[in-house]
Amino acid sequence: MMPHVAHLTPPWPYRAELFDGRDCTDFCIAELEETIDRIGAQNIAAMIGEPIMGVAGMVVPPDDYWPRVAEVLRRNGILLVLDEVVTAYGRVGTWFAADHFGVRPDIVVTAKGITSGYLPLGAVLVADHVATELGRDHGFPMGYTYNGHPTACAVALANLDIIDREGLVERAPKIGDFLAAELRRALADVPLVGEVRNVGMMLGVELVADPTTREPLPGIQHIADTIRAEHGVIVRDAATALVLSPALTLGEAEATRIAESIAEVLSRTTPDGTVHRGAAR
Ligand SMILES: Cc1ncc(COP(=O)(O)O)c(C=O)c1O
């Protein structure tokens, strides 16, 4: 863990036990304000957050979470840095998750979708007022051997052009919502599924041993491995969920196949996390 970093409760409505019986956003905003009071706004450079937490299991915050966070930070003169390494460039149905949530971050960190992975590239986007500060005096001297590599940048420009030209940003919520609906349909009778959630083409299937207590299902890495090995469908386990980030070009038949494959393996999985060979016992 980095020193001098305070961590906040994740805005995760499904885990209602995190919020002492209060509204998720109300709890998180009160905690943010208490944290700023304790540390002192003058001692805090920025708040860094992932707008939808991928590796935590595609955790989707309530719609009012980021706007209210942004308002508290603005009032206290604290910068908002969004980690959009997963969410940027169309995946959530807008070019940036910041647009989806209606906030204007000061700094945005991006990577993956900028080249769709065809070449490695990351980009940090900064608002004008941040750029002005960075440009003062001698500027902000920094550099790596491959900074601004022209080949990777050319691939990024071509890739972003294709995303734009083929309307993939607008397509993401349509096919993402279709996949989510297919998952809900195929998994309706599987008691191990706590919820299916998505924003565009970021999807999470929360797995629980018991839907009443919401106790996480053990062994979900093995479940993801089985879906991959037996159905050729690549899903990933992340914390307590199976997560999916399919290509924005995914077709409806492929979406149905993904949903049915996950359902088939979960239908023979028992609450102890064992995947049985035949039907679940
Ligand atoms: C949200 C998020 N931020 C940052 C990273 C790390 O990016 P990098 O591997 O370029 O350091 C990842 C990697 O998957 C990620 O998902």
The ligand as an SDF file (V2000), in Angstrom:
LIG
                    3D

 16 16  0  0  0  0  0  0  0  0999 V2000
   -8.3480    0.2710  -13.8710 C   0  0  0  0  0  0  0  0  0  0  0  0
   -6.9180   -0.0630  -14.1310 C   0  0  0  0  0  0  0  0  0  0  0  0
   -5.9670    0.8460  -13.8820 N   0  0  0  0  0  0  0  0  0  0  0  0
   -4.6840    0.5880  -14.1120 C   0  0  0  0  0  0  0  0  0  0  0  0
   -4.2830   -0.6350  -14.5960 C   0  0  0  0  0  0  0  0  0  0  0  0
   -2.8350   -0.8940  -14.7890 C   0  0  0  0  0  0  0  0  0  0  0  0
   -2.4190   -0.4550  -16.0010 O   0  0  0  0  0  0  0  0  0  0  0  0
   -0.9010   -0.7310  -16.4080 P   0  0  0  0  0  0  0  0  0  0  0  0
   -0.7670   -2.2070  -16.5770 O   0  0  0  0  0  0  0  0  0  0  0  0
   -0.7490    0.0200  -17.6800 O   0  0  0  0  0  0  0  0  0  0  0  0
   -0.0400   -0.2370  -15.3180 O   0  0  0  0  0  0  0  0  0  0  0  0
   -5.2200   -1.6200  -14.8760 C   0  0  0  0  0  0  0  0  0  0  0  0
   -4.8060   -2.9220  -15.4220 C   0  0  0  0  0  0  0  0  0  0  0  0
   -5.5720   -3.7660  -15.7740 O   0  0  0  0  0  0  0  0  0  0  0  0
   -6.5760   -1.3310  -14.6360 C   0  0  0  0  0  0  0  0  0  0  0  0
   -7.5320   -2.2500  -14.8710 O   0  0  0  0  0  0  0  0  0  0  0  0
  1  2  1  0
  2  3  1  0
  2 15  2  0
  3  4  2  0
  4  5  1  0
  5  6  1  0
  5 12  2  0
  6  7  1  0
  7  8  1  0
  8  9  2  0
  8 10  1  0
  8 11  1  0
 12 13  1  0
 12 15  1  0
 13 14  2  0
 15 16  1  0
M  END
$$$$
